[in-house]
Each structure stands twice: as C-alpha cells, then as structure tokens.
Amino acid sequence: MPNVTERFRDNVALRPDAIALRSPDHTMSYRDLDCRSAAFAAALRQLGVAAGDRVVLVAPTVPEFAIAFLGTQLIGAITVPVNTMATAPEIGHILDDSGAMVAIAWHATRESAEQAVEQRGRTLVILEADAFAGIHGERIEPADRLIDDTAVLLYTSGTTGKPKGVELTVANLVETARIFIEQLRMGPDERMGTGLPLFHVFGLAVGLVTALHSGASFSLLTPFEPRAMIEMIRDHRLTMVSGVPTMWNAMLHTAIDIGPADFTHLRLAASGGASLPAQVIQAFSERFGCTILEGYGLTESSGAATYNPLGREQRVGSVGSALPGTSIEIRDLRGELVPQGVAGELYVRGPSVMKGYWNSDDATASELVDGWLKTGDLACCDADGYVYIVGRAKDLIIRGGYNVYPREVEEVLYQHPDIVEVAVIGLPDERYGEEVGAAVVTAPGSTLNAVSLRAWAKQRLSAYKVPHLFAFVDELPKGPTGKILTSGFAGLRFVTAVPESERTA
C-alpha cells in the first residue's frame, strides 16, 4: 500500500548521510530527518492520533515543518497546513470544519493557534526549534494507505468567502513529485532551495515533497528576504530555486555585488503563483545568468498543471504546456471548446487534480466536471500547446503570490459598526503585483479613517488579506439591479493606510 513517505524512506536507505534539509544555520541528514519524524509520529500516536485523523500544522518554512509533516504522513494522518499569519477565528474555522482534535504550532507563532485550540478544548503541540534532536526511538513503518486516501487538506478561500478544504490524495502528491523529477531531470545530487511558505501548495507539493522524493537537499529560508535568498543560493551552491514573481523582482532590485559568476551552479529557477513580467525574466537572466521558467498550477491541482520544459523554447507570456499525463482544454461559459487562440476558461485534468473539497459535495460537483477541474482562470492556447493566462474569471486578488478573495475580506469589514457598504478590489502594485483596496461607505457622523480601519482589520484577518488602500465615498457605483460595479471604481481616489517601510508580504 502506498504512503507519501515511501520514496523518502527509500532515499534514507540509499543515502542516509546525504543532506536532506538545510537552513541558514543547520543541516540535517536523511537519517536524522527520518529519526526525528519517526519520533514525532510516535508522539502523535501517544496523543491518540490515528490514520485518517486530521492534524492542523501552523509552522513557517523551517526544517521542523518537514519533521511534523513526515510524522503525520508516517502514521497515515491527514496534514492540514495553515498560514502562520492566520488569526484565531481563521484557525478556529479550520479546526471546526476539518474536525481536527490536535494542532501543531511553531513556538514563535503560537498565539493564534493557542486561542483557537483553547476555545475548543483541543490538544496543542508546540513545535520547538531543533525538535526531537538526538532521539532514536522505535522505527515506525509507513501506514498502509490507498492511493485515493486524502493525505493533505489545504484550505483556500472560495467565492462565498468561506475557506474550503482541498483534498489532495496520496497519489496527487506522489505523482506530482514524480512528474517534476522527470520534467526537471532531477537527480539525488540536486541542491534545491526556496523562501516559499511550506504551508502553501507550491512550497509543499512542488518543493518539499519533490525534493525528498528525488533524494535532493532542500534549503529553507524564513522569512523571505531578497539579500538572504541571494546569499543562500550562492553559499549553498543551489542548482534549483523556486519562488513567486515578487521574490524574483525583489532579488533583482537588491543592491548586492553578486552576479553570474557566483551563480554558475544554478541551472534553473521555477516561478509560479502569478504571472511574471517578461522584462523581469530577461533582467534576471542578464544579472544572474539564470533563466526563470514559468509554470501554472493551483491548490486544487497540487500546484501543477503546465510548465515550460527544459530544452524547449520558452515563449514570452506563456506558462508553458501541459505537464506529462495532464490534459488542458479552453472552454466557453457553456462548457464547450473554443477555437484555437480564443480566450476561455481553463480546464485541467490529470494525476495532480484534487479529490474534491472536504465535506462539500456541492462545491466539488461545481468545480469538478467529469474529472475536469474548472480553474476559474481565463486563458488561450496556441497551435503548439503553449498556454497563456489572460485574466481571471473570478474576482481573485493575487498579492505577492497569496490568494485573496474580496468576498471574504468584505464579510469581515462589514462587521465594523461604522461601515454601511464596502467593496474590495485588487489594485495594480509594482511590488506585489496587486494590492488589496477597499472602497468604503460609512455611517453619518462616523470618524472612521484608513489607519483605524486597517488596525481593526488586522485583528481579524491574516496580514496579506488586510486592505492597505482605502477610498471613503458617499456611495458605491451600482448597476440597475443594485449590484456594486467595481468597474466604476476607476475614478476613485485610494489612499494608503501604511507607510512603504511597514508593508508586509
């Protein structure tokens, strides 16, 4: 029976002393990572966690995340990664919806998890730095799973504003790793690295799982800082690095005396999460001597759908072609195929596509049609199979690689007693691609301003969801039916509520 840890365990047997994980200050071998994750698995079992149970994991991009992830997978539990910026109400919703009785929280970001767990009488495990070092307990054999068993539950906001749990199976993770290992011609001597969050599908499935299945080493940086990332690429002699557009742009504009001569070992950089401007790709290549290859995926497809393969022409503005075993179609609003070159909604089918949404048959039936995933993104395809993302069918805001759904933010802002009406939109931003903006109508006599509203919202939303730009107006533009027309916001004057130096990703 399969288990997400099996390929990792194969590499432990083949190369136990090879480096599995690197952080700026430490290294961890495959043998050590195996021992620590087994000890963590044993600790979970003592808490009563069994196969199929959900375990919430709130941790940044640190080696201990991998220990906890592998530990839960070893015993067949379902890992539920959560953003470290999530508030107590957000974590509480995930605990309630998933039915998780145990939560794991990184010691430095434990406050919100502690509040959510305490309110519900659940069990909290604090994940300390250098967890389970030197512990060599009983070896735990990977639990038998079915290929369609859920391995990971990743919560993503929906158009209704309520986060939904995306069920990624054992097969989803194993096949995604296999495809990228073959596609990127990865070997056990590969040195991968990232500053991506591991609680995100890109960092987890395409990054961590793929690295450990290939036998490569995986360098982790948290928090992402462009100078530190450049230095890690140089000092760890990384051969592969992954990130989102804002990361490449930040590195490109960092004043540091490092160039192509320092990056001779770096053979490719993988970008996803949002469209990457062609000028950034060109400038990055000129400065560092490395080509950024774009791909496309979403949480519901394990972060994998299309990619620019090695040895094939990379076309400006394209996210590449379908990955092996994956099919794509462009359809109109009726679900019928459109002619070549015509834009429509992108549909994806393949081994990386999710099982469905947790406890939500209606949402699953809506987004999965005969095995085809409706991505909600608008795209077109050329004669050679290259895909071009041209827009979004949904009102999704992508801020620095993070997905923000306006409806979710609006529902929180409507809880403010001074707000009569509010609409949240994405506004162009040089640093993050898009910034979260809110057009607000307040009650008569209200003294609410941008600074106080942002401070109020910060207590209820993850940092990346909090609006930074505000427009206070007497009324919002509406259509004949009373629907707010965001297309009429072009003339509004949005003001910032936070200095540039205090902006966070």
Secondary structure as GFF3:
##gff-version 3
##sequence-region A 1 505
A	DSSP	alpha_helix	6	14	.	.	.	ID=ss1
A	DSSP	beta_strand	19	22	.	.	.	ID=ss2
A	DSSP	beta_strand	27	29	.	.	.	ID=ss3
A	DSSP	alpha_helix	30	46	.	.	.	ID=ss4
A	DSSP	beta_strand	54	58	.	.	.	ID=ss5
A	DSSP	alpha_helix	63	74	.	.	.	ID=ss6
A	DSSP	beta_strand	78	82	.	.	.	ID=ss7
A	DSSP	alpha_helix	88	98	.	.	.	ID=ss8
A	DSSP	beta_strand	102	106	.	.	.	ID=ss9
A	DSSP	three_ten_helix	107	109	.	.	.	ID=ss10
A	DSSP	alpha_helix	111	120	.	.	.	ID=ss11
A	DSSP	beta_strand	123	127	.	.	.	ID=ss12
A	DSSP	beta_strand	150	156	.	.	.	ID=ss13
A	DSSP	beta_strand	164	169	.	.	.	ID=ss14
A	DSSP	alpha_helix	170	183	.	.	.	ID=ss15
A	DSSP	beta_strand	191	194	.	.	.	ID=ss16
A	DSSP	alpha_helix	201	201	.	.	.	ID=ss17
A	DSSP	pi_helix	202	209	.	.	.	ID=ss18
A	DSSP	alpha_helix	210	214	.	.	.	ID=ss19
A	DSSP	beta_strand	217	220	.	.	.	ID=ss20
A	DSSP	alpha_helix	226	235	.	.	.	ID=ss21
A	DSSP	beta_strand	240	243	.	.	.	ID=ss22
A	DSSP	alpha_helix	245	252	.	.	.	ID=ss23
A	DSSP	three_ten_helix	260	262	.	.	.	ID=ss24
A	DSSP	beta_strand	268	271	.	.	.	ID=ss25
A	DSSP	alpha_helix	278	288	.	.	.	ID=ss26
A	DSSP	beta_strand	292	296	.	.	.	ID=ss27
A	DSSP	three_ten_helix	299	301	.	.	.	ID=ss28
A	DSSP	beta_strand	306	307	.	.	.	ID=ss29
A	DSSP	beta_strand	321	322	.	.	.	ID=ss30
A	DSSP	beta_strand	327	331	.	.	.	ID=ss31
A	DSSP	beta_strand	344	349	.	.	.	ID=ss32
A	DSSP	beta_strand	356	357	.	.	.	ID=ss33
A	DSSP	alpha_helix	361	367	.	.	.	ID=ss34
A	DSSP	beta_strand	368	369	.	.	.	ID=ss35
A	DSSP	beta_strand	372	381	.	.	.	ID=ss36
A	DSSP	beta_strand	387	392	.	.	.	ID=ss37
A	DSSP	beta_strand	397	399	.	.	.	ID=ss38
A	DSSP	beta_strand	402	404	.	.	.	ID=ss39
A	DSSP	alpha_helix	406	413	.	.	.	ID=ss40
A	DSSP	beta_strand	419	429	.	.	.	ID=ss41
A	DSSP	beta_strand	433	442	.	.	.	ID=ss42
A	DSSP	alpha_helix	450	458	.	.	.	ID=ss43
A	DSSP	three_ten_helix	463	465	.	.	.	ID=ss44
A	DSSP	beta_strand	469	472	.	.	.	ID=ss45
A	DSSP	three_ten_helix	486	491	.	.	.	ID=ss46
A	DSSP	beta_strand	495	496	.	.	.	ID=ss47
A	DSSP	three_ten_helix	500	502	.	.	.	ID=ss48
###
